[in-house]
Structures are given as C-alpha cells and as structure tokens.
Amino acid sequence: MKKLVAGLSLALLCLCATNAMAVLVDFYDNALAPDGVYGLFYGNYYHADEFTDSDGDKAVSADLTATIAIARIVGYKTLGGYHFAYQAILPFGEVKESKLFDESSSGIGDLTFGPALFLYADDHSGTYLSYWFYITAPTGDWDDDRAINLGGHHWYFQHQLALTTVLGDFVYDMNFNYYQHTEEDDTKTEAPDRFELEASLGYPLTDKLMIGVNGGFYQDLGKVEVAGVKQADSAAERCQFGPSVSYAVTERLGVNLRWTHDVYAENDSKGDDVWLRLSYAF
C-alpha cells in the first residue's frame, strides 16, 4: 500500500516537474523594472529521500534528484501610461529516481510563457502590484512507460498576483499563485487546482549585499482524477522555508542564492532545494 501511495505521489510530482514558476521568489522580484529586456539564468538542485502519505508521514524511502537549469527572458514596456511585461521560461536538465523506480528523464522541459500588467506602481514608496498569466506547453521529455518524466505532457495555466513593497529597511516580496491543469492524455490523469503562496523578506547589509529568508506553501484544492474518477486521499500539500542572499556584482549583473527545506509535505516528496540565479540587464 505504501508503494502504491508513493507511486501515485511520484507520478504526480513528475507530471508537474517542469512547473518552472514554483521557484519561490527573490528580493525585488516583483518590482517594476525600467523598459527593456532582462535575461535570467537559474541553476536548481533538489534531492528528496522520502515520499509522504496523506497524513504527512513517511510512506516510502526514495532517492529523487533533480538537476535543472532554467533560461528566462523578461521584458517590460510602458504604453499609454500603463506598464506591461512578458516573459518566456524554458527548463532543461535531468530528473531521476534511483531507489523506487530506477528511472530518469533528461532534456528540455515544458515551455512557459505569458503576459503581465502592473495594477499599481509607486516608485516613491517602493510598492508594486502586478498580475501575471502563464501558459505552460507540453514541450518536455515524456514517455508514458516511465514514472519519471521531465515534461508534464499536458497544458496548464497559472494566475499570479505579485507584490513588492518596502517596509522600513526591509524588502518584502509575495506571490499568490493559482494553477489549473488539463488532463494528461496517455494516463488520463488530471491534477487538481492548486493554491500557492510564496514570500521573501530581505534586509540590505550594504548597497550591494542583501540577506533574508524565503518560503512557500501550496495546497491542492481537490483530488487527483484518473479517467474521470477522483482518487481518495490524493491531494498534495507542502511547506518549505530557508535563507537567501543576493549580491549586485555590477549595475547590470546580479547573483542570488537560496536554500529551502521541505518542513512539511503530504502526498509529495520531502527534501531540500538549492537555487542559484544570475540576472543580467541587456
């Protein structure tokens, strides 16, 4: 029974493995940038040694590793007094599980793209509020005979309300995310809608160096469906937390490093995440 639970959890995890936006949030991520194009490159290493059941307890041991790079282009443009943005995100790398399934998947992941509109922007107070709509296309590596796949093999959508504000000497960023999935055709599996909260709080030690904390929480709002049948005790949930640091190398080049630990997880993997981000203003 435990293997069945873990197998379902792993399949769902890999079904959404290329959800490139679930990378938490860096300092000033949601601030309005000057008009132009910005390039960002992420390196991500994730390792989990267990899968949990619907009560958050360990269901089975695992050896899940994801080594992923993400190329991200973001553009900003002001038209008629309104601030717009767009971006495209492409992950590539490898996901493998060596203990439970002894499988791996590598190559290109699912492409994510979409527009944004800034609903509020106040440079004086340092407060910015924006709405982003993301579309993820099934471009990633997929094989229906494998439990481990880098691609999700289905379209899904993300609505994001993003906030940056300055609170005294601190910088606070927060994202409210809502995900909607379509059915994966081969396995007839459809993930439920999901709510996610991401946040970071940073403090500048110097004009170039900032330290802080970041974390996130998500919860499925329904049950997984397989061939139209809802699966009992299948909703996933996870909470993660850890430190973060950023450094402005030049006016155009910045570096961010984050680590998070999965504090709690239900029907999901439980492990540790490390992110390195390089950003450059063209």
N, C-alpha and C positions, 0 to 999 in steps of 0.2 A: 504493500500500500504506500509506503514511504517513497519507493522508487517511482510509483505512478504519480504521486503528488509532485515530486521533484522534476519528473519528466515533463509534466504539464507546465510547471513554472519555468523550466529552461526553454521549452519551446516558445512560450510567450515572450520571454526575455529576448530570445534571438529573433523573434518575429518583429520586434521593435528595436533591434540592436543599433540601427542607424538613425535613431531619433537624435539628430545632431544638435538639437536645441536644448536638450536636457543636460547642459554642461554647467549648470549653476550660473553665477553672474559675477563679473569682476567689477572693481571700483570704476565709477563713472561710465559704466557700460551703456546706460540709458540716457546719457546727456546728449543734447543736440550738438553735433559737430558742424564745423564750417562746411559750406558746399564743397563737394569734391568726392573722390573715391578713395577708400581705405582698404588695405589688404591685411588680413589676419590669418595667422597660421597656428593651429593648436596641435600639441602632442599630448596624447592621453594613454595612461597605463592603468588598467583596472584588474584586480585579482580578487576572487572570492573562493573560499574553501568550504562553503556550505550553501545549501538551499533550505529555505524555511517553509513551514506549513502555514495554514490559515490562522493559527494561533501565535505565530511569530517564533515558534520553537524550531530547532534544527530538525529537518526532515531527513537529510542525507548529506554525506560528505561529497565534496566536488573539488575540481581543480579548474576553475574557469578563469581564463586570461584574455583580455582584450588589449591589443596594442594598435591604437588608431591615430591617424593624423587627419586633420580637418583643414581644408583650404576654404576661406571665407572672404567674399568681397562685399563691402557695404558702401552704398552711395547715398549722398544727401543732396537735395535740391530744393531751393526756395522758389515758389511760383505764386505770384499774386498775393504775397504776404503769408502764404501757407507753407509749412515745412514738410516735405515729403522725403521718404527714404525707400531704398530697395536693397535686397541682398540675395546672394546665392551661396550655398554651402554644400561642399562635397567631401564626404569622409572616404578614407581608404586605409587599408591595413589588414589585420587578421584578428579573428575571434576563434578561440579553441577551448575545448574542454577535454582534459586528459584522463580523468578518473571514471566518470559515469558513462560517457559515450565514446571517448577517444576519437573525437572528430574535430575538424577545423574548417574554417571558411576564410578566404582571403581575396583581396582585390578591391574593387570600387564598391562603395556603399550606396545608399539611396540619396539622390539629389534633392535638396530642399531649397526653395526659392519663394519670394513673395515681397509685397509692398508694405509700406507703413505710412502713417500720418501722425504728426505731433499735434496732440489736442491742446497742450499748454506748454509754453516755453518762456521762462523768465530768467534771463541771464543774471539779473541783479541778485535774486535770492538763490540762484543755482538749482531751481526746481523745473523738472521736465517730465511731462506725461505723454506717452505715445501708445498707439495701437498698431500691432504688427499682425499680419496674416501670412501664415506659412503653408505652403503646399509641398508635400513630400512625394516624389515619384519613385516607382519601383525599379530603380536602375541598378541595384546592388546584386552581388553574387547570391544565387539561390539554387537549391536542389531539394526537391520535396522528399528525397530519400534520406536527407540528413536532418538531424535535430538542430545542428549548429549551422546558422546562416548569417552572413554579414548583412544581406539585404532582407527587407521585410516582405517583398513580393506583393505589396498592396499599397494603394494610395491612402494617405491620411493627412489630416489638417490640424493646424494649431492656431488658436486665437491667443494673443498675448497682450496684456496691459502692462506697460513697463514704466517704472518710476525711478527718477534720481532726484535726490534733494540733499541740501547741505544743512546739517544740524549742529550749529556752533562750529567746532573744529572737526566734526565727523562728517563723512560722506556716506549716505545710505542709498542703496540700490535694491529694488524689489521688482519681481515679475510675478504676475498672476497668469497662469497658463491653463488652457482648456484644450484637450485633444479629442479628436473624433476620427475613428478608424473605419475603413471599408473592409469587406470580407476578403480574406486571402483565398484565392480560387482553388488551389490544389488541395489544401487540408480543410477547406470550408470553415476556417477558424476566424472569428471576429473578436478583437479586443474591445472591452467596454470603453465608454467615455472616461476620461481621466482629468482630475483637477491637480494642479501642481503649484506650489509656492516656492520661489527661490529668492534669496536675500543675501546681501553682504553689507558689512559695516566697516569702514576704513578710517584710519587716522594717519595724517601725514607727519612723519618724523622729520623730514626735510622737504625742500621744494621738489625733490625727485623721488624720495623713498616713502612708501606708504605701507602700513601693516594693518591687519584686521582679521575678521572672521567671516566665514560664509557658510551657508547651509541651505538645505532644501527639504521639502516634504511633498510626497504625492500620494494620492489615493484614488483607486478605481471607483467609479460611481455606479457600477453594475457588475454583472457576472460575464465571464467569457462564454461565447456561444460557439458551438461546434455543430455544423449542419443545422443551424437554427435552434439547437437545444441548449438551454442555459446550463452551465456546469456548476454544481454546488461547491461552495467554499473556494471559489476561483479568483476572487477579487484580490489584487495586489496592493501593497502599501509599503512605503519606505521613507525613512527619515535619516538624513546624513548631515554631518557637521565637521568643520575643521578650520585651520588657519589659512591665511592668504597674505601674499606680499607682492608689491609691484614696484618697478623702478623705471623711470624715464631716462633712457640711455641718451637720447637726443630729443630735439623738438619733434622729430618725425617718428622715432623708433622707441617702442616701449616693450617691457617684459613683465609678465605676470606669472606667478607660481602659486598653485593651490593644492591642498590635500584635504580630502574628506574621508571620514569613516562612516560606514553604514551603522548607525546607532541602533536602528530597529528595522526589521523587514518582515513582511508577510507575503507568502507565495512568491518569493523572489530570491535573488542571490543576496548574499551578505558579505561585504568585503571592504576594500579600500580603493580610493580613486586618487590619482595624481594627474594634474593638468599643468602644462606649460604653454603660455600663449605669447606669441610675438606679433606685434601690431606695427604697421607702417602706413604713414600718410603719404600718398602719392602727390 
